[in-house]
Amino acid sequence: MNQIADWHLVNADGKVLGRLASQVAHILRGKHKPTYVPYMDKGDFVIIVNADKITATGNKMSQKTYYRHTGYPGGIKSITLEKLLDKKPTDVLMHAIKGMLPRNSLGRQMLSKLKVYAGNEHPHSAQMPKTLEIK
């Protein structure tokens, strides 16, 4: 029962970060299909364009903080959502969606089906992606 995965195109312009991430994670896992099983990757490919134009509710732009560690003592670094959107807009969506996928090799395989682009252009037009409307 080998099923070919579909390609979906999502425009993130004006969309709320968490709501967009949860619906994209749902499609990457394959939960929208009747053949869904939790131990197999039956999800579809998702292309997200205009990742630099996402929004967040409340004061999250200035208050939400992302942390990382350099590996050295005292090497914790932090950056706000607003600055990370200016610096690396694709990382914000990748981080949010990655947190909603399984934390194992299956989740990493699902995450490889996600393609995020800051602008309006993407190199996947040959796959003929279907436009997916996210509320």
N, C-alpha and C positions, 0 to 999 in steps of 0.2 A: 504494500500500500504506500507507494512512493509518490508523494504529492509535491508538485512544484510550488515554490513560494512565490507569492505576489509581491509587487513593489508598490508602495504607497508614498505619495508626496504630500507633506504637511507644510503649510505656510504658518510660521510662528509669529507673524506680525500682529502685535497687540494682544497676544494670548498670555494667559496667566501661567507662570512657570510650573507650579505643582500640578495643576489640572491637565496641562499639556503632557507633562512627564508621566502621569499615571495612565493616561489613555494610550500613549505610545508604548509604555511597558506592557500593557494589556495585549497590544497587537504583536509585539516582539515575542511574547510568550506563546501566542497562538490561542489564547483563551476565547477569541471570537469565533473559532472554528468548532464544528461539531466533533472533530476528531482529536480534540485536545486531551492530552495525557500529561501529567506533571513531570514524568521522567524522560520525555523526549522533546526535542526542539522541532516544533511544528509551526513556529512563528513565521511571519512575513518580514521582508525588508522594509525599512522606513527611511525616507530621505526627508530631512528637516531643513528648510531654507529660511532665511531672515532670522537666524538665531540671535542676532544682535538687537532685535526689536521686541524681545519679550518683556513682559511687565511682571511685577510682583505686588501683592496686595499689602495694605497697611504701610508700615515704615520699614519693610524688609530690605529695601534698596540700601538704606544707610545702616541698618542694625544687624542684618544677617551676616555672619562671619564664617569664612571658610578657613580651616586650619590645615597646615601641612608641617612636616618635620624634616629637617635636613639630614638627620642622622647623627649630628654632632651634639654634645651636651649644650643645653640652652638654645638649641637651634629651632625652636618652634616659630613658625611664620604665620601671620594671619592677614587676610584681605577681605574687604567688604564685597557684597554682591555688586554694588555699583561700580567699583574699581575693576572687579574681575570681568564684568560685562564689557568694559572699555578695553581691557587688556587682551582677554581670550574669551570671546562670547560663546564659542562652541563648548568650552569646558563646563560652563554652568549647566547646560542641558545634559551633557554626558554624565556629569556627577549626579544630577537629580534622577536620571533614568537608571543609572547603574545601581543606585540605592534601592530601587524597586524591583530588581531582578534577583534571582537566587544567587547565593554566595558560594558558587562552586564552578566547576569547569563548564557546566551547562549554561550558567549565567554569563560566563565569559564568551561562550559561543553565540549566545543570543545578542550580546552587546556588539559583536562584530557585524551584525546585520543592520546596525544603526549608522547612518551617514548624516552628519550635521555640518551645515555650511552657514557662514555668517551673512553672506550676500544672497542675492536672488538667483544666482547661477549655480548649476550643478552638472557634473559630467556623466550623469546616468540617464540621459534621454533615450539611449538605445534600449533600455529595459522597459520603456513605455509605462512609467509609473502612473497609477490612478490617483487622482486628487482626492485626498481624504479630508473631510471637513470636521475639525475639532471644535466643540462648543466652548 
